[in-house]
């Protein structure tokens, strides 16, 4: 379906890398992540990460009355792609989609897929979703630190639907600001949200109950920021996804606005050591 969509566009000849089911036989079955690699760029390596850097925690639901603890999976893997520019500059692209803020469903706590039997049941489902979302962010940050450990000046981009605003825990975990770590020696590992380049009044990717939320992000390492030109958020015709009857039939386009970041090519070329 994606190849059909891209046919006839400038992206049709890009190499497609996507998340896949565990045996690698087909693309991931739910909310598949896709990274496109332009012509002339070389794919060096592609890896899926889901519990390898941060083991999935075990939790025993108290309200649900679980007899035994259950392992919490992040639900979707991180897609880590290592590529090289035509001039041989290596880059790391991390493609992610964190758990939504909707409560994780539980059959024995719901009368139907939308109705919880008690508020406490819903609250525990909401708590479980929060753990999944923050846990996936922690693992993504662990991958970022793993890359920096080997390459202190690494070019890293992490992008996707984080289901979190800029000041919420998942995004703050990815940023790793010096103000939070208290360690100036880690300053080169800070990841910067590129949407800060967009005026605050236009800085949103989801429209919910009449309010804009910035939950889709592109964060970049310092090396990428040096090459950064500008960011755009195309939310001009974004519908309110929360209004009644706002289904795919009336609004077939995505209810998330695209986030675009542009970079200067010449700054991504190798430079001689001074």
Buried (B, 14 or more C-beta within 10 A) or exposed (E): EEEEEBEEEEBEEBBEBBBBEEEEEEBBEEEBBEBBBEEEBEEEEBEBBBBBBBEBBEBEBEBBEEEEEBEBBBBBBBBBBBBBBEEEBBBBBBBBBBBBBEBBBBEEBBEEEEEBEEEEBBEBBBBBBBBBBBBBBBBBBBBBEEBBEEBEEBBBBBBBBBBBBBEBEBBBBBBBEBEEBEEEEBEEBBBBBBBEBBEEEBBBBBBBEEEBBBBBBBBBBBBBBEBBEEBBBEBEEBEBBEEEEBEEEEBEEBBBBEBEBEBEEEBBEEEEEE
